[in-house]
Amino acid sequence: MTIDSACVECIINQSRRVAETIDADAALSEELVSTVQQMSQSFSYAQNPPEIASDVYEKMAEIAHKVDLYDEIKAQSTESAKQFLPHLRTEISSADDRLLTATKVAVAGNVIDLAAEVTFSLDEEIGKVFDTAFAHDDMDSLRASLEEAKTLLYIGDNVGEHIFDYLYIETLQKLYPRLDISYMVRGRAIINDVTMKEAEEAGFDRLCKLIDSGVNTPGFVYERANEVSKKLFDEADLIIAKGMGNYECLSPTHRNSVLFLLKVKCGVVAASLEKEVGDIICKMV
């Protein structure tokens, strides 16, 4: 999906959020926001939001002399997510439907998004997600695909959320022990998206195959991916793409058997899905 006028204002607002996050002084804050406002005048409406964001965040990082603008916040998000692990493991292990419960755990983590138009409380989300129905519910298609699939590519999204992805993959391995799972991360630090650094710290390299996509975008842009990632994307029997960024980049996609798993956090994505902000989505294409 390509950007529209609402995306432009959202990205400008993100520059203000970055300034606040890094405790920028007045001069740096003004430079960050004014630079993004100027860049917005030449945004290409043929690109998707993550492609635009990659250029914007690269420029902001250059101005702020900071490679990873959200490094401290990402560490905090990880520690916050870890606090829920004992409770969530109990929820999954005691559930009558472990796949559904683990899928909802995974989507609950998608509220950890520093670029979203609307923010949600992780604690509140976990408290209600098990009793919340998917607004788009393709769980039956997911079950059928998992029964047949030999290989699964799981495309991660945000840091903190990746802790919930770990639980999901752990559950999938127990339910489908023959399934060969790969977890794909971003090629460089962009917003609060998960990279090799955070994935390795969480132990994904010991859990499953860990893949660096090579993309510099907050979402999997096939054309920007390295050859290994393209081949894996093309050949995996099933793909689970987490979060709005991956949805924005892969709508449309040349692949079938792609499951989008996300919480709707902006009006543009809501309109694309014909759902409401706040809905949780389990959509197979």
N, C-alpha and C positions, 0 to 999 in steps of 0.2 A: 504494500500500500504506500502511496506517495503522500507527501505533506500537504496540509492545507493551511489556511491563515491561522487557525487555532494553534497549530504546531509551532508557528513562528513566534507567537507570543509566549508559548510555553518554554521554548528554548531561551528566549530573552530572560524570562523569570528564573531559569536555571542558573544564569550567570549571576544573578543577585544571591541565589542560594549558595553558590560556590564562594562568593565574597564573604558571606556570613560564616560559612564553614571553616574557612582558612583564616578567619579573624583579620581580614584585610583592612588596612587603614583607609581613610576616606579617599585618598588619591588612587590607591590600587583598586578600590571598589569602583570608582568612577571609570577607570581605564578598562576594567573587565566588562562592565555593563555597556559602556559606550562602544567598545570594540565589537561586541556581539550584536548590538543594535545596527552598527554599520554593516557587519557581515550579513545580517538578515535581509538587507536590501537586495542582495544578489543571490539569495537562496534559490536553488533550482527546484521547481515544483515537479520535476521528473524523478527526483530522488526520494527515498524513504526517510523517515525521521532519524533512524540511527546513522545513516550516511551523513546527514547534515550535522548531527551531534558530534561525529568523530572529528570533523574539521573544527568545529567550535571549541571542543574540549582540548584539542591539541593546541589551539591558539591560546586559550586561557592558561594552560599549563606553562606555555612559553612565557607569557606575561608574568605569571606568578613565580616563575623559576622553581616549579615544583612538578616533578615527573608524575606523581600520583596524588591528585588533588584531594582524594578522599581516603588516604591511607589510614589515618587515625580512626575515622568513622567506620571503616571496614573492619578494623580490629575489634572495635566495640560491638559491631553487629554480630560478629562471630561469637564473641563471649556471651552476648545476650541470647543468641540462638541455642548455645550449648546448655544453658540453664533448663531448657525445656526437654532435653533428651530423655531423662528418666521417665517423665510423665508420658511422652509420646511413644517411647518403646513399649510401655505398659499398655497404652491404648491400642497399639497395633497388635501386640501379641495376644491380647485378650479379646480382640474383635471377632465377631462371627464371620465378617467379610474383611479379611486382612488386606486384600488388594484395594478395595474401595477406601478403607481407612488410611492406608499408606498413601494413596493418591491424594486424599484430602489433606494429609499432613504436608505433602509436597507443595500443594497449591497454597496452603496457609503461609508458607514461607515466602511466597511471591509478594507479600505486602512490603517486604524490605526493599524499597526502591527509592533512591534519592533523586531520581529524575521525574518522578510521577507528578501529574497535575494535582492529584488528590492523595493524601497520605492516610494510612490506617495503623491502628495499634496492633502490634504482633500479639500481645497478650490477649486482647479482645478477640482477635481472629481465631486464635487457637481455642479459645473458650467456646466459640460458636460454630466452628467449621464442620464439626462432626454431625451437627444437626441441620446443616445448610445443604440444600440440593444444588446440583450443578444446573445453571441456567441453560447451558447447552450440555447435554449428557450423552456422550458416546462411550460410556463405560462398557457396554456390551460389545462394541466394535474393538475396544482395547483388549478385552478379555479374549476375544476370538483371535486377534492378531498375536497376542502373547502366546497362545496355545500353538500357533503355527511357526512363529518366528524362531530363527536360530541366532540372529544377530540383532542387537538393539543399540542404536546411537542415541544417547541422551545429551542434549545440548543445554548446558547450564546457563544461568542468568546472573543473579547477584550474589555478592558475598553476604554471609549470614544465611541467606536462603540455601546456599550450597550445603549447609549442615542438614537441612531437611531433605535435600536431594540424596545425601549419603544414606539416610534412613530408608528412603524409597528404594534405592538400588539394593541396599542390604535385604530388604523385604522381597524384592523381585528375584534376587538370587535364591532365596529360600523357596519361593513358590515355583520358580522356573529354573531349576538347577542346570539345565542344559543351555540356557540362554547366555550368549557371549555379549557382555555389555561394555560399551565404551562411553566415557564421559568427556565431553568436549568443552573447552574453555576458550576465553578470548586470547588473542595473541599479544595484547599489551594492556596496560592499565587504562581503563576508560570508564568514567563515572565510578560506580561501585560494583562493576561487573567482576565476576570471578576469573582469575587468571591462574596460571600454573602455580604460582607462589602460594595462593590461598588453598588451592586444591591439594597440593602436596602436603601442606601443613595439616590439613584435615584427614589425610591418609588415603585419598582416592587412588594413589598409585599402588597401594596395597590391596584396595578393594576391587578394582577393575582396571581396564585399560584407560589411561589418561592421555588425552589428545589435545595438543595446542592447535587451534584452528588457523592461527595466523592472521585473523581479522583484527582490524583496529576499530571496529564498530561495536556499539552496544546492542548487538544482535548479529546473527549469522548471515552475512552477505556472501553468497556463494562465489561471486566473481572476485572477491577479495581474499578468499581462503587459499591456503596452501594446497598443493596437489594431493598430499596424504588425506587431508580433510575432505576435499572434493570427492575423492574416490570412496571414502567411507560413507559420505552422505549419499552418494549415488547407489551404493551397493548394500547398505544395511536393510535388513528385512523390515524393520520398524524404527521410526524416529520419534522421540519425545522431545518437543521443543518447549522449553519453559519460558514464561514471561512475555510481556508485551513487545519487547524489542525483537525477539525472535519471530513473533507473530507478524510484526510490521515488515520484517525483512523477507519473510517466506510466504507472504500473501500477495500474489500467487507464488507457487513453486512448481518446478517441473516434476517433482516427486509425488507419489501417492504414499499411503500408509505413514502419514505424518500426523502425530497427535499434538495439538496445541493445548497446553495446560497453563492457565493463568488466572489472575484476578484482574478484572477490568478496572483501570485506574485513571482513565481519561475519556472525555466525550468522543474523541475521534475514533478510538478503538471501539468504544461502545456502539457507535453508529455503524462501523464496519461489520461488527458481529450481530447487529440488530438486537443488542442487549442493553443493560443499564450499568452505569458506574457502580461498582461494588459487587457485581455478579462474579461468580466463579465459573470457569469454562473448562470443559473437557471435550474438545472438538477434533474429530478425525477427518482428514482430507486424503 
